Amino acid sequence: MEAIKLAISFLGSIFTMIGGIILCLQTPVIGLQGLILLAMLAVIVLLVKYIMTILTSLNTPILIRTDFNTFLSTKAFKEKFNKEYQKLDDLAKCSLTLLLLDQTKSGAWSNTYLYRRIICTEGIPFAKGSLTGTPLALFSILSLIDNDDYDFIEYLTSDLAETLNKVIQPDGQYLRRYTVGTVGRVPEMEPARHTSGGLLSALLIGDVTELDKISLKYLLKVNSLQDSWDKGIVIRTLLSVLYSKHFSIYYKLRTYLFRNRLINRLIDESKFAKHQSLIWSHPYEYGQDINNQWATIWALYPLMSDKLLSIRKRNKIKLILESLINSQISASESKNALLPSEIDGTNYKGKGEFVFSTVLIPTIFRSFGREDYLQQALARILNNSEKIITRPSQPSNNDVKSIEGYFAWSAMCLTAASFGVAIDKTSTKLIMKLIKELKGIQFNLNEPKDISTAISNCLSSYNIFPNELIAPLQISIINLLKYRNKIDEEELKLN
């Protein structure tokens, strides 16, 4: 109702202005004056058309479960790829279990993120997790479960909602930490991408406060978005703002214009890449550049179904994404291998293994309506089932920055969901119970055999996972418990 009132008020002001002009002229509307009036009427028609589009979008769900039925119905997929469907279901359950174990005590993601920050001497932020990355895990899990699984949703989001409300500041920014200044403790704020991630998490949870609205005002004034992932997460957040009922038509109009400018900047930046495989390649101090590339792809692919974005601009983004994705597929060692974790800047050949990109590709192809590569993309996943479970928890060549963690498992959940896999309430209850038991295991590096036995017995007793995935799942669980133990030690030092 608020948006409708604002729209009517806005249009009323326009018509009042036109009437005033005509009265002031006190002459027939001809010649140049007539042309001016016609131009103004044309602008009004365009504004009305846009406003009506926005108004019809107010009660649209916040894109938690993307609709792929126009490309290949989930029923048809089950019939055509029955064997693949079952394996995706198994991988989804394993990935969900690891995601929940990787969730930090604050409800954010993740322990693997905090571990990377600690080893890279970046410290633990006040939110005890990545505000930017948390929506990726949240979005994927909510896509995978039943919409009315309220007990699980409460389990998933309650701590996170409390953390968001605690960390957000009166100006809409998020507190990173306190530093010691000349006059005592001085608050240091998170960069804008984390403010964006916090707002998107609030939108996905459905717990939007007045401070979240102030966060939007802050984001619409930000000029410090330098890297691709920074822009990508803000664009993804603003997409949800446009389809949310929590914001007035005035802020939706501002959001629409600001988002278009950001999209144009990303499109322009893609033209200056040395090679297609290096588009939007920007690393952070505690992560890999390829991770930020694929996080940006994750942020942008929902634009393919965004009716508020022009077809011309959607096609531009699609061409860029296809170019980047195809070049990295070509750089892989073989059609059955995981995609590379690094692209050589000289010959543009790939090396290493990267799960995040490998498991996200089918979802992207479906959003493009490209069914021609689905069989091959799914085969690449199923040929590497064990690595998809283990590789994200392990550093490559002792490089802690290469630990993918929740990014990879989130993408696996999302791709499974995009093909119609859904984890029912019975399974989520068992997984919640399992997570509680796993977190209760006392981690002792001096007794690795005892830990392995305890985890193996625990997994086998629940009868959730296929036998061939028990061993790889066990490896990642041990790694996650090790990382959590290191985080606990670091927090004790800080206290």
N, C-alpha and C positions, 0 to 999 in steps of 0.2 A: 504493500500500500504506500509505503514511504516513497518508493521509486516512482510509482504512478503519479503521486502528488507532485513530485519534483519535475517529472516530465511535463505534466499539464501546466505547471507554473512556468517552466522554461518556454514552452510553446506560446503560452499567453503573453509572455514578455515580448517575444518576437513579433506576434501579430499587433500588439499595442504599439510597438516601435514603427511598424509599417503604416498603421493608421495615422500615427502622429506625423510621419513624413508626408503622407498624402494631404492631410489637413493643412500642414504648413505650406505646401506648394500652392494650394487653392487654385489649381489649374488642372485641366484635363491631363491625364497621365499619358503623354505622348513623347516621341523623340527619345533623347538621352535619358530623361527621367523614367520613361517606360522601360527602357533597357535595364536600368538599374533595378527597378522593381521586379522585373522578370528574373534577373540574376539572383535577387534576394529570395524570391519564391522558390527557385531551383535549389538553393542551399537549404531552405526549410524542408523541402520534400526529401532531400538526402538525409537530413538530420532525423526527420520523423521515421524514415525507413530504418535507420540504424537503431534509434531508440526502441522501436517496436521489436527489432531483433533481440536487443538486450533484454527487454521486458519478458519476452517469451522464453528467455534462457534462465530467468531468475530461479526457478524451481528445478532446474536440471541437476541431477546428481553430480558430484565433483569428480567425475571421470575415474572412479575407483575401479570399476570393471569395464574395460573397453569393449565395445561391441564389434566383433569381427564377422558377424553373420552374413554381411554383404559379400564377403570374399569366400568363405568356406565355413559352412555351419559346423558347430561342434559335434552335432549328431553325425554328419557326413564324415567328419574327421575320425570319429570313433570307429565307424564302419570301414573306412578306407585304411586307417593306420591303427588297427586294434592292438597289435603288438607294441608299437611305439607308444601308444596311449598309456598302457600299463607301466611301461618303463619310466615314462614321464611322471606318472603318479608316484612311483617309488622314489625317484630323484627329488620330487617336490617334498615328500615327507622327510627325507634326510636333510634337505636344505632348510626346511622350516625348523627342524630340531636344532640345527647348527646356528641358525639366525637367532633363535630364542636364547641359546646358550651364550651367544656373542653379545646379546643385549646387556648393557651396563646396569648397575644398580639404580641409576637415575632414570632408566627407561629409554635412554637414547642409544644410538649405535655408534661405536661398538667397542668391545674390549680389544679387538685387533687394531682398531684405529688408535686407541689410547696407548697400546703397547708400542706402536710405531712412533708415536709422538715422544714417549719416554726415552726410547733408544736413540732417537734423533735429537734429544735434549730440548724438545719443544714444551715439555711440561703437560700437566693435566688441566684442561679448561674447567671453568666453574660448572658447566653443564654436564661434565663427565661423559662426553660423547661428541660426535660431530653433528651440529645442528644442520649443516648443509646436507650431509649424507643420510640422516635419519629418515627423511621422507621417502627415500628410495626403498628402504626396508619396509617401512610402514605401508606404502602404496602396494608393494608386491604381496605382502601377507594379507592385507585386506582384500586383494583381488583373488586370493586363493581359498579363503574360508567362506562359510555360509554367512550371508548378510545378517541373519538373525541369531548368530552364535554369540549372544550378549556376554556370557560368562568369559569366553575367550577374549573378546574385544576389551572387556574391563581389565582382564589380566594383562593384555598387551599394552594398553594405553594409560592406565591410571597413574603409574609413576611418571611417565613422560609428561602428562598433562600438568602434574604438580611441579615438575622441573621447569617446564616452560613458563609457568606463572611465577616461579621463584626467580628465574634468571632475567626475564624481560624487565626493562627499566622504564621510567615514566616518559622518556622521549621515544620509546618504541624500539630502541636498540637492545642488544643482549650483552650481558656482562661476561667478559672472558675471565678476568681475575683481578685481584687487587695488587698493585705494586707499591713499594715504599717510596714516598716522596718527602719533600722537605717539611711538609705540614702533616705528615701521617700517611695513612693508606689512601692511595689514589685509584679509583676504578678505571680499568682498561676495558674498552668495548670490543666486541667481536666485529670482524669486517662485515660489510653489507650482505655478502652471500649467506652468512649464518643467520642474519636477521630474516632473510628471505626463506631459508630453510625452516626457521622457527615458525614463521607465519604459515608456510605450506603444511607443516605438521599439525598446527592448530586447525587448519581448514579440513584436513583429512580426518582428524579426530572428531571435528564438529564442535569444538569448544573454543569459539571465537569471542574474545573480550574486547572492551574499548581500547585496551593497550595494543591489541593486534591491529585495530584500525589505525592507531597512531603509527604502528610499524609500516603500514602501507603508505601513509603520508611521507614517512622518512624515505622509503624505497623510491618513491616517485620523484625525489629530489636528488638522488645519488648520482654522482658523476665519476665515481672511483672504481667502476667495474672494468678492470683491465683484461683479465683472462677470460677464455672462452667459457669455462665452467662457471665462473662468476655470473656471466651474462645468461648462460643456459638455465641455471637454477632460478634466477629472477624471472626469466621468461616463463618457465614452468609454473612458478608461483602465481604470476599475474594471469595465466590461463585459468587457474582455479578461482582467482578473484572474479574474473569476468563471468564465470558460471555459478557464482555463489550468491545466496540471498542475503548475505550479511552486510553488503556494501551498497551505498546509495548510487543512483544513476550518475551523479556528478563525478564520483570517484571511479566509476566504471569507464566513463568517457576519458578521464585522465589516464587511467590504466591502459586503455586501448591505444591511445596515442603514444604513451611512453614505451609500451611493449613493442609497437611497430618500429620505433627508433632503434631499440635494442636488436631486433631481428635484422634490420637493415645493416647494423654495424657488424653482426656476425656474418652475414652474407658477404659484406665487403672484405672482411678479414680473411675469408676463405680464399680469396683471389690472390693473396700474397704468400700463400704457403709454397715452400720449395717443391713440394710434390703432393699429389692427392692424398697419399697415405699419412701425410704430416699436417693435414688441416686441423686447426684448433689444438695444436700440440703445445700445451703450457703446463709444466710441472710445478708442484709445491715443494716445500722443504722436506716434507715427510711422506711423499708419494711419487708415483710415476706419471709422466706426461700422458702415456697411453690410457691410463685410468681416467684422467680428466677428459680425454677425447670421447671415450665411450660413455662417461657420465653425461657429457653434453648431448650425445646422441639420444640417450635415455630421456633427457629433459625435452628434446625437440620433437621426438616422433609423435606425441599426442597431437601436435599441430596439424597432422595429416587429416584429422577428423574435426578440426575447429572451423565451424561455419562462419565465425566472425573474421577469419583471415581470408584474404582474397585468394582465389584459385591460382592466380599468377604467382603470388608469393609462396603459396604452399608448394607449387611445382618447382620453384627455385630451391627451396629448402630440400625437397625430395631429391633433386638432382645432385646437390652437394653431398647429402647423406649417402646416396647410392655410390657416388664416386669414391668417397672415403672408405666405405665398407668394401666395395669390390676390390679396391687397391690393396686392402689389408688381407682379404681372402686370397688374392693372387700372390701375396708375399708369404703365405704359409708354406710349410715344407711339403705338404701333400693334402689331398682332398679329405683325408681322414684325420689329419693332425689338428690339435688345438691351434687356434690362431696365435700369431706371434705376440710376445710381450714387449718387443722392441723392434723398431724399424731403423735400419742402417741409413744414416743421412747421406751416404755417398752413392750406394747402388740400390738403395731402397728395398733390400731383401730383409725378410723377417728372421728373427731368432727368438728362442725362448718359447714359453707357453703361457697363454692368457685365457683364463676361463670366462671372465666377465663378458668379453666380446663374443666368444664362441656360443655361449648360451643365450645371449640377448638377440642375436641375429634373426632367429625365426619370428620373434615378436615384431621386429622391425619390418621384415618382409611381409608379414600379414597386414601390417598397417599400410603398406604400400599397395596391397592387393596383388602381390607377386607370389603366386603359388608355384611357379616353375622351379624355384630353388628350395622349396620346403623339404622335399625328400632328402636332398643332399645335406641341408643344414641340420636336419634331425639326425641323420646318419652320423654326422660329425659328433653330435652330442652323445649318442648312444654308444659309439665306439670308444668314448672316453669317460664312461660313467664313473669309474673309480677315481680318475684324476679330478673330475668335477667336484667330488666330495673332499678329496685330500689336498689338492694343489692350493686352494685359496688359504689354507691355514699354515702353509709352509713358505719360508723365504727361499728365493732362488739364488744360488751361489752366495749364500750367507748375507744377502742384501735385504735388510728388514723392510725397505721401501716396497719390495715386490710382494709383500703379503697382501693379497686381495681382500680376504675376509668377506665381510657382509655384502660387498658389491656383487661378487660372483653368485653367492647363494640367493640374493634378492632377485637377480636376473633369472636364475633358474626357476624360482617360484613364479615369476611373472610370465615367463614363456609357457610353463605348464598351465597356468591359468588361462592364457590366451588361446589354448587349445581345448579348453573346457574342463580341465582337471579341477576338482574342488575337494577340499579336505573336510569331511563331515564332522559333526559335533562329537561323535564317539571317538574319532581319531584325535581331535584336538584335546579332549579330556585326558586321553592316555599320554599324549605328548607333554602336556602340562605336568602331569604326575612324574613322568620320566625326567623332565628338566629339574624338578625339585630334588629328585634322588641324585642326579648327576652333580648338582651344585653342593650337595651334602657330602660328596666324597672328599676326604682329606687328601690333599695333594702333597706328596713327599717325593722329591727328586731322587732320594736315596733308595726308594723302593719302587722302581718302575714296573716290575713284574706284578706286584700286588695291585697297583693302579689299573694296569691293563686287564687283569683278571676281574677286578671289581666292575669295570666298565663293560667288559664283554658279557658278564653274567647279567648285568642290568639290562643291556640292550636285548639279549636273547629272551629274557623273561617277559618282555612286553609284546613280542610277536607283531611288531609294526613294520619291520623292515625285512627285505629279502636277505637270505643268507649271504649272497655274494657282496652285499654292501655293508655288512656288519664290520668287517675288518677295516675298510677305508674310513667308515664313520668313526670307529674307535680311535684311529690315528688323529683325526681332526679334533675330536673331543679332548684327547690328551693335550694337544697343542693349545686349545682354548683355555683349558684349566691352568696350564702353565702360564699363559699370558695374564690370566686373571690373578694368579698368585703374585706375579711381578707387579701388577697394578696395586694390589693390596699392600705390598711392601713399600711402594713409592708413596702411597697415601699415608702410611704410618710415619714416614719421614717428615712429610709436610705437617702432620699434626703434632 
